């Protein structure tokens, strides 16, 4: 683990949330999909299972996506804005067999608020550690997804949508074609 557990999970969940908003697909088409996302990323606390909550979570995605295209000063502005708007007050907590970690809003705060603050807190750690280079976009030319490189050697280039496999197949086919020319 390169960062604290809550930092890593916050970064991974933020990237996954951004990636639910694609140019030709909606990864959170309904409340059931949000329920699955909530469970898959280990969210706890208040979850209303409503269309309003889904709208609020969807509305967060463009703000978070900006981070993957921004310089450090703009990332800081987004992070500070999210924390300020949410009235964040970091406190150490322990729940659900997890070790102590930071929460900056209560567990009964709206889900979109908790998602925004968790992402902001995780990104604040990256800024403080001068590790924003770990927040990047997928290298596949046909992909708009984002990723967080948590590898020790900072070598991750592709998202989790199979882009690495597509790139490897394309490179293999190009080598085969070149050797038969």
Buried (B, 14 or more C-beta within 10 A) or exposed (E): EEBBEBBBBBBBBBBBBBBBBEEEEEBBEEBEBBEEBBEEBEBEBBBEEEEEBBEBBBEBBEBBBBBBEBEEEEBBEBBEEBBEEBEBEEEEBEEEEEEEBBBBBEEEBBBBBBBBBBBBBBBBBBBEEEBBEBBBBBBBEEBBBBBBBBEEEEEBBBBBBEBBEBBEEEEEEEEEEEEEE
